[in-house]
């Protein structure tokens, strides 16, 4: 019984994450891929409450396989955003290092207790 509950919880998490990713990045994949992900989601939802733990895990695995393209689309978008903001981030970190070097020269580390 515990194994089934764990499989159901895992299925709930995967369903939620996949639906969110599909909503956020579904426009970046083809209609065929989107349809296969939605079909796998529906199969997992059907078997989640009535199936055995092995059946649930099998559907989770299938959903993971078909949703890889969705993950790639999300990753590519995130990488594209980082590339655009990379120069600003580098400048900020260089300024922070300069500031740290000036301020950090006379630092003493200490432990203390507050008396009541």
VODRENKE-764118 format. One record per atom (N, C-alpha, C, O): residue number from 0; residue in one letter; chain; atom name; x, y, z. Coordinates in steps of 0.02 Angstrom, whole numbers, plus 50000, padded with zeros to 5 digits. Layout:
BEGIN
   resi   resn   chain   name       X       Y       Z
    NUM      A       A     CA       X       Y       Z
...
//
This chain:
BEGIN
   resi   resn   chain   name       X       Y       Z
      0      X       A      N   50042   49940   50000
      0      X       A     CA   50000   50000   50000
      0      X       A      C   50044   50063   50000
      0      X       A      O   50030   50111   49964
      1      X       A      N   50097   50062   50040
      1      X       A     CA   50142   50119   50043
      1      X       A      C   50174   50132   49975
      1      X       A      O   50181   50189   49953
      2      X       A      N   50193   50078   49943
      2      X       A     CA   50225   50084   49876
      2      X       A      C   50177   50117   49826
      2      X       A      O   50198   50158   49785
      3      X       A      N   50113   50099   49830
      3      X       A     CA   50064   50129   49785
      3      X       A      C   50056   50204   49799
      3      X       A      O   50052   50244   49753
      4      X       A      N   50054   50222   49863
      4      X       A     CA   50047   50293   49881
      4      X       A      C   50108   50333   49857
      4      X       A      O   50101   50388   49831
      5      X       A      N   50167   50304   49865
      5      X       A     CA   50228   50338   49841
      5      X       A      C   50226   50347   49765
      5      X       A      O   50245   50399   49739
      6      X       A      N   50203   50295   49730
      6      X       A     CA   50198   50299   49657
      6      X       A      C   50146   50352   49637
      6      X       A      O   50156   50389   49589
      7      X       A      N   50091   50355   49674
      7      X       A     CA   50039   50406   49659
      7      X       A      C   50066   50476   49671
      7      X       A      O   50053   50522   49632
      8      X       A      N   50103   50486   49725
      8      X       A     CA   50133   50551   49739
      8      X       A      C   50182   50571   49685
      8      X       A      O   50184   50629   49663
      9      X       A      N   50223   50523   49664
      9      X       A     CA   50271   50537   49610
      9      X       A      C   50233   50556   49546
      9      X       A      O   50253   50602   49511
     10      X       A      N   50179   50520   49532
     10      X       A     CA   50139   50534   49473
     10      X       A      C   50109   50604   49477
     10      X       A      O   50109   50641   49428
     11      X       A      N   50083   50623   49536
     11      X       A     CA   50055   50690   49545
     11      X       A      C   50107   50744   49531
     11      X       A      O   50093   50793   49497
     12      X       A      N   50167   50733   49557
     12      X       A     CA   50221   50782   49546
     12      X       A      C   50239   50788   49472
     12      X       A      O   50248   50843   49446
     13      X       A      N   50245   50731   49439
     13      X       A     CA   50263   50730   49368
     13      X       A      C   50207   50763   49326
     13      X       A      O   50221   50802   49280
     14      X       A      N   50146   50748   49343
     14      X       A     CA   50089   50777   49306
     14      X       A      C   50090   50853   49313
     14      X       A      O   50083   50889   49264
     15      X       A      N   50098   50876   49375
     15      X       A     CA   50099   50949   49387
     15      X       A      C   50157   50982   49348
     15      X       A      O   50147   51032   49314
     16      X       A      N   50216   50954   49354
     16      X       A     CA   50275   50984   49322
     16      X       A      C   50268   50984   49246
     16      X       A      O   50286   51032   49213
     17      X       A      N   50242   50929   49219
     17      X       A     CA   50234   50924   49146
     17      X       A      C   50181   50973   49121
     17      X       A      O   50191   51006   49070
     18      X       A      N   50126   50977   49157
     18      X       A     CA   50073   51025   49136
     18      X       A      C   50099   51097   49138
     18      X       A      O   50083   51137   49094
     19      X       A      N   50137   51113   49189
     19      X       A     CA   50165   51181   49195
     19      X       A      C   50214   51194   49138
     19      X       A      O   50213   51247   49107
     20      X       A      N   50258   51146   49125
     20      X       A     CA   50306   51154   49070
     20      X       A      C   50271   51159   49003
     20      X       A      O   50291   51197   48960
     21      X       A      N   50218   51120   48995
     21      X       A     CA   50180   51122   48932
     21      X       A      C   50147   51191   48924
     21      X       A      O   50145   51217   48868
     22      X       A      N   50122   51219   48978
     22      X       A     CA   50091   51285   48975
     22      X       A      C   50143   51338   48960
     22      X       A      O   50132   51383   48920
     23      X       A      N   50201   51333   48992
     23      X       A     CA   50253   51384   48984
     23      X       A      C   50291   51379   48918
     23      X       A      O   50309   51430   48889
     24      X       A      N   50303   51317   48894
     24      X       A     CA   50347   51308   48836
     24      X       A      C   50315   51267   48780
     24      X       A      O   50349   51248   48733
     25      X       A      N   50250   51254   48785
     25      X       A     CA   50216   51213   48735
     25      X       A      C   50218   51242   48665
     25      X       A      O   50214   51205   48616
     26      X       A      N   50223   51308   48660
     26      X       A     CA   50225   51340   48594
     26      X       A      C   50292   51330   48559
     26      X       A      O   50298   51347   48500
     27      X       A      N   50341   51303   48593
     27      X       A     CA   50407   51295   48564
     27      X       A      C   50419   51225   48535
     27      X       A      O   50473   51210   48509
     28      X       A      N   50368   51182   48540
     28      X       A     CA   50374   51114   48512
     28      X       A      C   50319   51104   48461
     28      X       A      O   50270   51142   48458
     29      X       A      N   50327   51052   48420
     29      X       A     CA   50279   51038   48368
     29      X       A      C   50213   51011   48395
     29      X       A      O   50210   50987   48452
     30      X       A      N   50161   51015   48354
     30      X       A     CA   50095   50991   48374
     30      X       A      C   50095   50916   48388
     30      X       A      O   50061   50893   48434
     31      X       A      N   50133   50877   48348
     31      X       A     CA   50136   50805   48358
     31      X       A      C   50166   50788   48426
     31      X       A      O   50141   50745   48463
     32      X       A      N   50221   50823   48443
     32      X       A     CA   50253   50812   48508
     32      X       A      C   50207   50832   48565
     32      X       A      O   50202   50797   48616
     33      X       A      N   50174   50888   48557
     33      X       A     CA   50128   50912   48608
     33      X       A      C   50072   50861   48619
     33      X       A      O   50053   50847   48676
     34      X       A      N   50045   50834   48564
     34      X       A     CA   49991   50785   48567
     34      X       A      C   50014   50721   48603
     34      X       A      O   49978   50694   48645
     35      X       A      N   50075   50698   48588
     35      X       A     CA   50099   50637   48620
     35      X       A      C   50110   50649   48695
     35      X       A      O   50100   50603   48735
     36      X       A      N   50132   50709   48714
     36      X       A     CA   50140   50725   48785
     36      X       A      C   50072   50726   48820
     36      X       A      O   50064   50698   48874
     37      X       A      N   50023   50758   48788
     37      X       A     CA   49955   50761   48817
     37      X       A      C   49925   50692   48823
     37      X       A      O   49891   50677   48873
     38      X       A      N   49936   50649   48773
     38      X       A     CA   49910   50580   48776
     38      X       A      C   49942   50542   48835
     38      X       A      O   49908   50507   48872
     39      X       A      N   50008   50549   48842
     39      X       A     CA   50043   50515   48896
     39      X       A      C   50020   50541   48964
     39      X       A      O   50014   50503   49012
     40      X       A      N   50006   50606   48968
     40      X       A     CA   49979   50636   49030
     40      X       A      C   49912   50604   49048
     40      X       A      O   49900   50586   49105
     41      X       A      N   49868   50599   48998
     41      X       A     CA   49802   50570   49010
     41      X       A      C   49807   50497   49031
     41      X       A      O   49771   50475   49076
     42      X       A      N   49852   50459   49000
     42      X       A     CA   49861   50389   49019
     42      X       A      C   49884   50383   49091
     42      X       A      O   49859   50341   49129
     43      X       A      N   49931   50427   49111
     43      X       A     CA   49955   50426   49180
     43      X       A      C   49900   50445   49229
     43      X       A      O   49893   50415   49282
     44      X       A      N   49860   50495   49211
     44      X       A     CA   49805   50516   49255
     44      X       A      C   49755   50459   49265
     44      X       A      O   49730   50449   49320
     45      X       A      N   49741   50421   49211
     45      X       A     CA   49693   50366   49215
     45      X       A      C   49718   50310   49261
     45      X       A      O   49681   50283   49301
     46      X       A      N   49782   50294   49254
     46      X       A     CA   49809   50237   49290
     46      X       A      C   49832   50255   49362
     46      X       A      O   49843   50211   49403
     47      X       A      N   49839   50320   49375
     47      X       A     CA   49865   50343   49440
     47      X       A      C   49826   50317   49499
     47      X       A      O   49855   50293   49548
     48      X       A      N   49760   50321   49497
     48      X       A     CA   49719   50301   49554
     48      X       A      C   49700   50228   49555
     48      X       A      O   49688   50199   49608
     49      X       A      N   49697   50196   49496
     49      X       A     CA   49672   50128   49493
     49      X       A      C   49726   50076   49478
     49      X       A      O   49715   50016   49489
     50      X       A      N   49783   50097   49453
     50      X       A     CA   49834   50050   49431
     50      X       A      C   49878   50026   49488
     50      X       A      O   49876   50052   49544
     51      X       A      N   49919   49977   49472
     51      X       A     CA   49969   49952   49519
     51      X       A      C   50029   50000   49518
     51      X       A      O   50037   50039   49471
     52      X       A      N   50071   49996   49570
     52      X       A     CA   50131   50039   49570
     52      X       A      C   50174   50030   49507
     52      X       A      O   50202   50079   49481
     53      X       A      N   50179   49969   49483
     53      X       A     CA   50219   49956   49423
     53      X       A      C   50188   49989   49361
     53      X       A      O   50224   50018   49320
     54      X       A      N   50122   49986   49356
     54      X       A     CA   50088   50018   49299
     54      X       A      C   50097   50094   49302
     54      X       A      O   50108   50126   49250
     55      X       A      N   50092   50121   49362
     55      X       A     CA   50100   50194   49370
     55      X       A      C   50170   50214   49350
     55      X       A      O   50179   50263   49313
     56      X       A      N   50220   50178   49374
     56      X       A     CA   50290   50195   49358
     56      X       A      C   50304   50187   49283
     56      X       A      O   50343   50225   49254
     57      X       A      N   50272   50138   49252
     57      X       A     CA   50280   50128   49179
     57      X       A      C   50254   50189   49141
     57      X       A      O   50286   50212   49094
     58      X       A      N   50197   50215   49162
     58      X       A     CA   50168   50275   49129
     58      X       A      C   50210   50337   49143
     58      X       A      O   50216   50381   49101
     59      X       A      N   50238   50341   49204
     59      X       A     CA   50282   50397   49221
     59      X       A      C   50343   50396   49175
     59      X       A      O   50364   50447   49149
     60      X       A      N   50371   50336   49165
     60      X       A     CA   50429   50329   49121
     60      X       A      C   50412   50350   49050
     60      X       A      O   50450   50385   49017
     61      X       A      N   50354   50327   49026
     61      X       A     CA   50333   50345   48958
     61      X       A      C   50325   50420   48950
     61      X       A      O   50346   50449   48901
     62      X       A      N   50293   50451   49000
     62      X       A     CA   50284   50524   48998
     62      X       A      C   50352   50559   48998
     62      X       A      O   50361   50609   48962
     63      X       A      N   50398   50535   49037
     63      X       A     CA   50465   50564   49039
     63      X       A      C   50499   50560   48971
     63      X       A      O   50533   50608   48950
     64      X       A      N   50491   50504   48937
     64      X       A     CA   50522   50495   48872
     64      X       A      C   50493   50543   48820
     64      X       A      O   50530   50573   48781
     65      X       A      N   50426   50549   48818
     65      X       A     CA   50395   50591   48767
     65      X       A      C   50402   50665   48782
     65      X       A      O   50396   50707   48737
     66      X       A      N   50414   50682   48845
     66      X       A     CA   50418   50753   48862
     66      X       A      C   50489   50781   48861
     66      X       A      O   50501   50837   48882
     67      X       A      N   50537   50741   48837
     67      X       A     CA   50606   50765   48833
     67      X       A      C   50613   50826   48788
     67      X       A      O   50651   50872   48803
     68      X       A      N   50577   50827   48733
     68      X       A     CA   50580   50885   48687
     68      X       A      C   50558   50949   48722
     68      X       A      O   50585   51003   48710
     69      X       A      N   50509   50942   48765
     69      X       A     CA   50484   50999   48803
     69      X       A      C   50538   51026   48849
     69      X       A      O   50548   51086   48855
     70      X       A      N   50574   50981   48882
     70      X       A     CA   50629   51001   48925
     70      X       A      C   50684   51035   48886
     70      X       A      O   50714   51083   48910
     71      X       A      N   50698   51009   48826
     71      X       A     CA   50750   51040   48784
     71      X       A      C   50729   51110   48764
     71      X       A      O   50771   51156   48763
     72      X       A      N   50666   51120   48748
     72      X       A     CA   50642   51187   48728
     72      X       A      C   50648   51235   48787
     72      X       A      O   50668   51293   48777
     73      X       A      N   50631   51212   48846
     73      X       A     CA   50637   51255   48906
     73      X       A      C   50710   51272   48919
     73      X       A      O   50726   51329   48936
     74      X       A      N   50754   51223   48912
     74      X       A     CA   50825   51234   48924
     74      X       A      C   50854   51283   48873
     74      X       A      O   50893   51327   48892
     75      X       A      N   50835   51276   48810
     75      X       A     CA   50860   51321   48758
     75      X       A      C   50837   51393   48771
     75      X       A      O   50875   51440   48760
     76      X       A      N   50775   51401   48794
     76      X       A     CA   50751   51468   48809
     76      X       A      C   50790   51498   48867
     76      X       A      O   50810   51556   48865
     77      X       A      N   50802   51458   48919
     77      X       A     CA   50840   51483   48977
     77      X       A      C   50911   51500   48957
     77      X       A      O   50938   51551   48980
     78      X       A      N   50942   51460   48915
     78      X       A     CA   51010   51474   48892
     78      X       A      C   51012   51537   48850
     78      X       A      O   51059   51576   48855
     79      X       A      N   50961   51549   48810
     79      X       A     CA   50957   51610   48770
     79      X       A      C   50951   51672   48813
     79      X       A      O   50981   51723   48798
     80      X       A      N   50912   51667   48866
     80      X       A     CA   50905   51724   48911
     80      X       A      C   50970   51739   48948
     80      X       A      O   50988   51797   48958
     81      X       A      N   51006   51687   48967
     81      X       A     CA   51070   51697   49001
     81      X       A      C   51121   51729   48955
     81      X       A      O   51159   51772   48977
     82      X       A      N   51122   51708   48893
     82      X       A     CA   51170   51735   48845
     82      X       A      C   51158   51810   48836
     82      X       A      O   51206   51848   48829
     83      X       A      N   51097   51831   48835
     83      X       A     CA   51081   51902   48826
     83      X       A      C   51101   51944   48886
     83      X       A      O   51124   52000   48877
     84      X       A      N   51095   51917   48945
     84      X       A     CA   51111   51955   49005
     84      X       A      C   51180   51941   49032
     84      X       A      O   51197   51965   49086
     85      X       A      N   51220   51903   48997
     85      X       A     CA   51286   51883   49021
     85      X       A      C   51334   51940   49032
     85      X       A      O   51372   51940   49080
     86      X       A      N   51334   51990   48987
     86      X       A     CA   51381   52045   48993
     86      X       A      C   51366   52086   49056
     86      X       A      O   51412   52104   49092
     87      X       A      N   51303   52101   49068
     87      X       A     CA   51285   52139   49127
     87      X       A      C   51305   52102   49191
     87      X       A      O   51330   52132   49238
     88      X       A      N   51293   52038   49192
     88      X       A     CA   51310   51998   49251
     88      X       A      C   51384   51999   49264
     88      X       A      O   51406   52004   49321
     89      X       A      N   51424   51994   49211
     89      X       A     CA   51497   51995   49219
     89      X       A      C   51520   52062   49247
     89      X       A      O   51562   52064   49291
     90      X       A      N   51493   52117   49221
     90      X       A     CA   51511   52183   49246
     90      X       A      C   51493   52190   49319
     90      X       A      O   51533   52215   49359
     91      X       A      N   51434   52167   49338
     91      X       A     CA   51413   52172   49408
     91      X       A      C   51459   52132   49453
     91      X       A      O   51477   52155   49507
     92      X       A      N   51478   52072   49432
     92      X       A     CA   51520   52031   49474
     92      X       A      C   51590   52060   49481
     92      X       A      O   51621   52054   49533
     93      X       A      N   51616   52093   49427
     93      X       A     CA   51681   52125   49431
     93      X       A      C   51679   52183   49480
     93      X       A      O   51725   52192   49520
     94      X       A      N   51626   52223   49478
     94      X       A     CA   51618   52279   49524
     94      X       A      C   51612   52254   49596
     94      X       A      O   51640   52283   49642
     95      X       A      N   51575   52200   49605
     95      X       A     CA   51567   52171   49671
     95      X       A      C   51634   52147   49698
     95      X       A      O   51648   52155   49758
     96      X       A      N   51675   52117   49655
     96      X       A     CA   51741   52094   49677
     96      X       A      C   51786   52152   49698
     96      X       A      O   51821   52148   49748
     97      X       A      N   51784   52207   49659
     97      X       A     CA   51824   52266   49676
     97      X       A      C   51802   52293   49744
     97      X       A      O   51844   52308   49786
     98      X       A      N   51737   52298   49754
     98      X       A     CA   51710   52324   49816
     98      X       A      C   51729   52279   49874
     98      X       A      O   51748   52303   49928
     99      X       A      N   51725   52214   49863
     99      X       A     CA   51741   52165   49915
     99      X       A      C   51814   52171   49934
     99      X       A      O   51832   52166   49993
    100      X       A      N   51857   52181   49884
    100      X       A     CA   51928   52187   49898
    100      X       A      C   51944   52247   49941
    100      X       A      O   51986   52242   49986
    101      X       A      N   51912   52303   49929
    101      X       A     CA   51924   52364   49968
    101      X       A      C   51896   52357   50039
    101      X       A      O   51930   52374   50088
    102      X       A      N   51835   52332   50044
    102      X       A     CA   51803   52328   50109
    102      X       A      C   51830   52270   50151
    102      X       A      O   51832   52275   50212
    103      X       A      N   51850   52217   50119
    103      X       A     CA   51867   52155   50154
    103      X       A      C   51937   52152   50181
    103      X       A      O   51957   52100   50207
    104      X       A      N   51976   52206   50178
    104      X       A     CA   52046   52203   50199
    104      X       A      C   52053   52199   50275
    104      X       A      O   52100   52167   50299
    105      X       A      N   52009   52230   50313
    105      X       A     CA   52017   52233   50385
    105      X       A      C   51961   52195   50421
    105      X       A      O   51933   52221   50470
    106      X       A      N   51944   52137   50399
    106      X       A     CA   51888   52100   50426
    106      X       A      C   51912   52051   50480
    106      X       A      O   51961   52015   50470
    107      X       A      N   51877   52051   50536
    107      X       A     CA   51891   52004   50590
    107      X       A      C   51828   51963   50602
    107      X       A      O   51774   51990   50611
    108      X       A      N   51836   51898   50602
    108      X       A     CA   51780   51853   50614
    108      X       A      C   51774   51840   50689
    108      X       A      O   51824   51825   50721
    109      X       A      N   51714   51847   50717
    109      X       A     CA   51707   51838   50789
    109      X       A      C   51640   51806   50806
    109      X       A      O   51590   51817   50771
    110      X       A      N   51640   51767   50860
    110      X       A     CA   51578   51739   50887
    110      X       A      C   51560   51779   50949
    110      X       A      O   51604   51801   50985
    111      X       A      N   51496   51788   50960
    111      X       A     CA   51476   51825   51020
    111      X       A      C   51409   51799   51045
    111      X       A      O   51372   51767   51008
    112      X       A      N   51395   51813   51109
    112      X       A     CA   51331   51795   51138
    112      X       A      C   51299   51858   51166
    112      X       A      O   51334   51902   51191
    113      X       A      N   51234   51862   51163
    113      X       A     CA   51198   51918   51190
    113      X       A      C   51175   51900   51260
    113      X       A      O   51141   51850   51270
    114      X       A      N   51195   51941   51309
    114      X       A     CA   51175   51929   51378
    114      X       A      C   51107   51961   51392
    114      X       A      O   51093   52016   51368
    115      X       A      N   51066   51926   51430
    115      X       A     CA   51000   51953   51445
    115      X       A      C   50996   51977   51516
    115      X       A      O   50944   52001   51538
//
